[in-house]
Amino acid sequence: MNQTLGARHSPDLTGANVEDAGAHNRAVVLRCIHREAPISRAEIARQTGFTKPAIARIVDRLLDEGLIMEARRRHGLRGQPAIELEINPDAYYAIGINIDRDHLTILAVDAVGNVRARVHHEKRFILPSEFMQLTSDAISHFQRSRLIDDARLAGIGLAMPDWLGEISLLGKPDAYQEWTDFDVRTALESLTPHPVFTENEANAAALAELNYGLGAESSSFFYIAVNACPGGGLVLDGNGHRGAMGLSGEIGWLPIADGSDGEAQKVQLLGEIFSLFFLYDFLTGHGIKVSVPQDLLMLDARGKRLVSQWLKEMSAHLAVAVKHIAMIVDPDAVLVGGRLPIRIVDELLRYVHEHLDPEDTNLPSLHRASIGEDASAMGAAAMPMAAALMLASADVAQRTRSPLKFMDRLNN
């Protein structure tokens, strides 16, 4: 018997003690180190319920495989200083790709989430052929520059919106429809012998927060992404929740009632009024040209006042969304992130709080996401890394998933 009795343990940190459960127990220890590092062997034993001899065997094996490392000795306690363990950053690498209507970001990430290299293209409506060329160039650059060890590449993750070529957007060229018929998974698999993982970009951003951000403090949260189009991702009990049709978190379809005309309320979808592109269009209507997120930080006093005006109007709608999320999902927290600059997210959240009752204990806490504009690319890299490290967030469906297409099917 390798497990002690009498302690309550987290479900994904509880091991099985039969001969054929070695891989499961190894995964339990890796998850514990990944989540709690730096952590001693004794603390791992307490959290997992394994006996110290069982922990010693598993830890020695992980050290031999180069997946973890002894980081330092903890001083200040009685007796022999405890040796603390951490995930070895060089244990694995992953490439995370995020393509959206206004940019392409490609990251090389190590096993603890450090970004070793970044390639970014701030360009609207990149077509599939250019996407493949830019992606191939970035991967070749990472390999030639020895920024990653190809022998330890866990895989390539892709985060992109569903219906990329179908949703109507301001300025969308007719040629962008090419994305609807483009088999992006097969195209990426032709570039590499390593596994390819695919996920919706907002779900990927939520996964990044789970593994590298506020997930350390909250295991159930809703992520609202303010991008070219709005998106949402849902994490429940430490796992991304996609839903039966893969539509969980699609906050852009949330109906919003606008009673500003004073008579009949007009109902719109949140995605038809709230996004970066709609903010740019609002400013353009007032004679101010803005085309990329950083432009929003360079505005003069009049431009900033207009941004504040738009944020205040949108905050009322976002507060309604938060209330609906609270009633339906009941998460610990709602996070707001995406490509909207941090300073502007903070201003938006101040206005949202004005529409929420601070005494309402049924509402989730509302926070700015801890990972910035690269959250979706980070989440893309987190997918192959979670599989390699056998983390609880690993999802085999990401090995076969392709972006959703043909929105008209949803109405039939």
N, C-alpha and C positions, 0 to 999 in steps of 0.2 A: 504494500500500500504506500503510495508516494504522496498522498494528499492529507493534510492535517484536517481535523474536525473542528466545528464550532464557530467558524468564521463565515461571514456573508461576503460573497464575491460578485464582482461584475460579471454578467453572463458571458461576455466575450473574452474574459480573463479567467475562465474556469476550465480546467483541463480534465481529460479523461485518462484513467490510469489502467489501460489494458495494453497488451503488447503491440497491437497494431495502431495505437493512438499516438505514435511518436511524432508524426508530422503535425497533428493537431496541437500537441503540447508545445512543440517548437514554435508554432505560430502564436500560441498564447503568450509565450515569453517574449517573442519579438514585438508583439502588440504592446505589451506592458512597458518594454524599454522605449519603444517609439513614443508612447503617450507620456510617460513619466520621467524620461531622462533629464538629468543624470540620476541614476537609481542604483542602489546597492543590491547584492544578491539576497540579503536578508529581507529587504523591502519587497523584492519580487516575490519571494516565498510567501510573505504576508498577504500580498495582493492577489496572488493566484491560488493560494492554498496548497501549493506543492511543498514537499519536504525539502530541506536544504540540500540533501544529497541529490535529489532529482534536479533541483535548480543547478547545482554544480555541474552535472553531466550535460544538461542542455546548454548552459552558458559556455562551457568549454568547447562544445561542438560549434556554436555560433562564432566564437573567437577564432577557431581554426579555419572556418569558412570565410573569415574576413567580413562578416555581416555586422558585427558589433566590435567595440573596442573599449579598453579600460581607459577612462578619461583622466581620473585623478583620485587621490585619496582624500576622504572627508575628515578633517581634523576638528578638534574641539569637543569630542565625545570621549567617554571613558573606554579604556581598552584599546585594542588594535584599530587604527583608523580604517574605516570601510572604503573599499575600492568601488568607485562609481562606474557604471556602465552607460554607454551611449551607442546609438546607431553609428556605424562607420560611414561618414559622408561619401566615401569612395566605394561603398559596397555595390551601389547601382547608380546608373544615370538614366534619365528619361528626357525625351524631347516633347515639349508641349506646344501645340499649334492652335491659334485662335484666329479664325477668319470671320469677318463680319462685313456689313455693308460699307464701312468707312475705314477699315484698317486690316492689316495682317501682322500678327505678333508671333514670333517663334522663339521659344526659350529652351536652353539646355539646363537641366536642373539635377542636383545631386540627391542622395538618399535622405537628406534631412531638410530639403527644400531650399537650399542655397541656389540662386541663379548663377550659373557659371558663364553663361553667354546669352545675349539677347539680340535679335534682329527684328526691327520694327519698320513697317511701311505704312505711313499715314496717307492712305489713298482710298478714294471712294469706288465702290462697285468693281472690284478686281474680278476679272473673268477667270474661269477654271484653268485655261491654258497658262495664264500669267501666274496664277496661284501655284500651279505645279512647278513652274520654273523657279519662282522665288523660294519655294519650300525646298526644292532639290538643292539650290545654291546654298541655302542656310545650313542644311544638314551636311553638305560637303565641307563647308567652312568649319563647322564644329569638329568634324573628323580630321581635316587637314591640320588644323591648329592645335590638335590634341586637347581640346577643351573637354572632351568626353572620351572615355575608354569604350570603344565599340564592342569589345568583348563583354563589357558589363552593362550594355545598354538594355534596360528592361523592356523598352518598347517606345512607340510613338503614340501620343494621344492627340486627338483632334477635337476641339470644341467649336461648334458652329451653330448658328440658328437653324431651327427647322424651317422648311418652306423658304429657303434663302432666295430663290429666284421667283417666288410666286407673290409674296406680299407686296402690295403697291406702296411705293414710297416717293417722296418728293425727289425729283431728279433721277429716278431709276431709268437707265437706258433699256431699250427693248432687248438688247443682246444679253442682258443679265438673266433672262429666262433660261440661258444655257445651263445654269446650275440645277434646274429641275430635272434634266435628263442626264446629268453628269454623275457617274458612279465614283464618288470621291474615295470610298473605302478601297475599291479595287485599284484605283490610281495610286494611292499611297502605298498599298501593299507591293506595287511594282517597284517602288523605290528602295525597299528595305527587306531584309530577311527577318527582321524583328516583328513581333506582334503589333498590330494597330488597334487602338481603342478609340471609340467614338462616343460623344455625348453632346447633348444640347448645351449651348454656351452658358446659360444661366445655371443649369444643374452643375456644370463643371466649376463655375465660380463658387457655388455653395460647397462643393467638394474641397476646393482649396481652403475655404474657411474652416471646414471640418478638420482637415489634416494639418494645416499650417497656421491657422488663425484662431478665431474665437471658439472653435470647436473644443478647445481645452477647457472652456468654461460652460459651454452649452451643448447638449447632445441633441436638442430638438429646436430647430430655428427655420425661419423662412427668409430667403435671400431675395431682395428686390434689386435687379440690375437696371441701372439707368444708362442705356446704350443708344445706338442709332434707333433701335426699337426697344421698348421695355421688355424685361423678362423676369421670370421668377424661378427659384429653385427651392425645394423642400427637403430638409433633413429631419428624420424622425428616429429617435433612439440611436443616434450615431451612424445611421445609414441613409444614403440618398434614396428618396422615394420618388419613383418615376410615374407610378399609376398604371392602370390597366392598359391605356392606349398611349402611354408615354407623354401625357399632357399635364401631369401634375405640376403646379406652379405657374401655369401660363396666365400670369396676372394681366397681360395685355387685353384679354377678353373680358375682364371684369366690367360690368355695366356701371356707369357713373351717371347720376342724375344731376343736371345743371338747372337750377331754378333762377338763374340770373335775369331771365326775361320778365320775371314778375308774374307771369300767368302760368301757362302749362310748362311742366318740367320737360326738358329735353334730355333724352337718355343717349349717351355715347359710350363707346368702349374706351377704357383707359388708354389702350394702345393707340387710339386715334387722336389723343390730345397731349400725351405725356411721353416725351422722349428727347434725346439730344437734338434730333433733327427738327422737332417742333420748336424747341428753344431757339435754334438757329433761325428758323423761319420767322418766328416772332420778332427777333432782333432785325432781320432783313426788312420786315414790314415797317420798321422804324428807322430805316436808313443806315443800319449798322451791319456790316458784313462780317460774319463769323463762320468759319468752316471746320475748325478743329477744336478739341476741348481746351487746349492751352490758350487759344484766343480769348476765352472767357476771362482769363486772369489778367489780360492786358487792356481791358476796357477803361475808358475814362469814367468820370463821375456819372454822367448821364447814362452810359451803357450799364454801369453797375446798378443804377436805380431801376432800369428796365428789367434786368435779370431778377432783381429782388421782387419786382411787381409780378413777374411770371411765376417765380417760386412760391409766392404767397397764394396765388390762384391755384397752383397745382397742389399745394400742401393740404388744402381742404379735401381734394380728391384722394390724396394719398392717405389721409387720416381715415377716410371711409374704408379704404382698402385694408388698412391695419385692423380696423374693427371687425371687418368680415373675416380676415385671416384668424383673428383671435377666437371668433365664435366657431369657425368650422374646423380649424386645425389645432388650436390651443397650444402653440409652441412656447418655449421659454422666451424667445426673443425674435424680433424682426430686424434684419440687417439691411441697410441700404448702401449699395456700392455701385460698381460699374465704372464707366469712363468719365462720369461727371467729376470734375476736380474736387479734391477733399474739402477745400474751403467752402465750396458751393454746396456740397452735401451737408456740411455742418449747418449752413444757413437754412437749407431746406428743412432739416430736422428740427431746428428751433421753431419754425413756423408750424410744422406738423404737430409738435407738442402743444401748441396753443389751441388746437382743435380736439385734444384728447383730455379726458378728465383725469387729473393726477391722483384722484382718490379711488379710481376704478382699479381694483386689484385683479380683475379678470383680464386686463390688457397685458400683452407681453411687453417686455422692455424693448425700447427702440434705440438702435445704435447705428453708427457709421461702421461699415465693414472694415476690418483691419487690413485687408489686402486691397491695394488700389487698382489701377486700370488694367494690370496684368492678371487679374484674378482668374479669368477664364483660361488663359494660357497656363497659369499655374495649376488649375484644376485639370487641364488636359494632361499635364505631366504627372499629376498625382494618380491618374488612373493606372498606367503601367507600373508605377512605383508601389501602389497598394497591392497589386497582384504579386509583384516580386517579393515584397515583404510580408505577404499574407495578412494584411491588415483587414479589420472588420469592414472597411469601406470598399473592399475589392468587389467587383461586380462582373461576373462572367458575361452578362448580356452586352457589355461594352465591347466585347471581342467580335460581335456580329451586328450590332446596331448600326443602322445608317440613318442619316437625317430624314425626318418625316417629309413626305411630299404629297401633292395633290390635296389641297385643303378642301376642295369641293366634296371629297369623300366623307368628310366629317358631317356633312349636312344631309347625307343620303342614308 
